[in-house]
Amino acid sequence: MTPRPRGARRAPVLALSAALVVLLAACAGGADAPPGTERTTGSEDRSGEPEGEVAVFAAASLAAAFDEIATLAQERYPALTVRLTTDGSATLVTQLEQGAPADVLATADEATMAGAAEAGLVLEPASFATNVLVIAVPAGNPEGVTSLGDLVTLDVVTCAPEVPCGAAAARAFDAADVDVAPVSEEQAVSAVVAKVAAGEADAGLVYATDVLGAESELESVEIPDAPVNTYPIAVAAGSPNPAAADAFVELVLSEEGQRVLAAHGFSP
C-alpha cells in the first residue's frame, strides 16, 4: 500500500477549523471585526437619527416659536420627543446649577448665557436671533402712552433686573434719562405680558415678539434707540442625550428654524 503523504489526515481538520472560525465570527455580530468593517448593532443599525427625549430650557419669550420648532423636530425625527420648559433665563440657569436635567439652553441675552458658560453648564453657545424692547400697553392704549417719559406717573411692570428683559428696561430708562419705579418686577417676560393684558398695570416693558403674540390684547409703543437683545443657544454640558441636543440646536440655526423665528417676530 502506498503510504499517504504527511499531513494528508490533517487537511479536513484544518478546513473544518477555518469554517468554525468564520461561523463564530459571524455569530459574534462582528465584535472582533477588523478595522473598517461595517457593524450594525443596537441603535446604530438605523440611520443614526436622534431618538428618545430632548429636554429644552428656553427663555419665556421663545415659547411660541420653540413650540413650533419642537413640532418640526418631532416630524423630522419620529423617534424623538421634545420636552420644552420656558421661564426667565436667570431662573433656567439656576435650575441647571441645581442639577435639573436638560439637554439644551436658550437664553434671551448673551450675558446670561456667558455666565452659564463660565460656570461650565453649557458648551459652545451660538447666537440665533435678536429681539427689541418695546412698551406694551392694553389694546386701545387707554393712557395715551407715546414714550418712556409718559411712564413716570403710571403703574408700570418690568422684569426683575437679573432677568434679560429687566436689564434691557434699565438700560432704556437710563438712556432716556427717566426715573420709573415699577410697581412689580417679574421673573419672566410672560408675567409682565399677563399683567398688562389683564389690566393690572398701565404699561410694561417687554419684547416686540411678546406683543405680536398677544396682539388682540396688547399694543406696542416703539422706543427710540431701543435695546436689542441677542439670543444664544447651547447644548447643556451635562446633557443626557447630546445627539438629540445637537440635532435640536442645528434645527434652530437652520434656514427652516430661522423662518419660524422670523414668523414670530424675531430678527436674524
C-alpha positions, 0 to 999 in steps of 0.5 A: 500500500502506498503510504499517504503523504504527511499531513494528508489526515490533517487537511479536513481538520484544518478546513473544518477549523477555518469554517468554525472560525468564520461561523463564530465570527459571524455569530459574534455580530462582528465584535472582533471585526477588523478595522473598517468593517461595517457593524450594525448593532443596537441603535446604530443599525438605523440611520443614526437619527436622534431618538428618545427625549430632548429636554429644552430650557428656553427663555419665556419669550421663545415659547411660541416659536420653540413650540413650533420648532419642537413640532418640526423636530418631532416630524423630522425625527419620529423617534424623538420627543421634545420636552420644552420648559420656558421661564426667565433665563436667570431662573433656567440657569439656576435650575441647571446649577441645581442639577435639573436635567436638560439637554439644551439652553436658550437664553434671551441675552448673551450675558446670561448665557456667558455666565452659564458658560463660565460656570461650565453648564453649557458648551459652545453657545451660538447666537440665533436671533435678536429681539427689541424692547418695546412698551406694551400697553392694553389694546386701545392704549387707554393712557395715551402712552407715546414714550418712556417719559409718559411712564413716570406717573403710571403703574408700570411692570418690568422684569426683575433686573437679573432677568434679560428683559429687566436689564434691557428696561434699565438700560432704556430708562437710563438712556432716556434719562427717566426715573420709573419705579415699577410697581412689580418686577417679574421673573419672566417676560410672560408675567409682565405680558399677563399683567398688562393684558389683564389690566393690572398695570398701565404699561410694561416693558417687554419684547416686540415678539411678546406683543405680536403674540398677544396682539388682540390684547396688547399694543406696542409703543416703539422706543427710540434707540431701543435695546436689542437683545441677542439670543444664544443657544447651547447644548447643556454640558451635562446633557443626557442625550447630546445627539438629540441636543445637537440635532435640536440646536442645528434645527434652530440655526437652520434656514427652516428654524430661522423662518419660524423665528422670523414668523414670530417676530424675531430678527436674524 
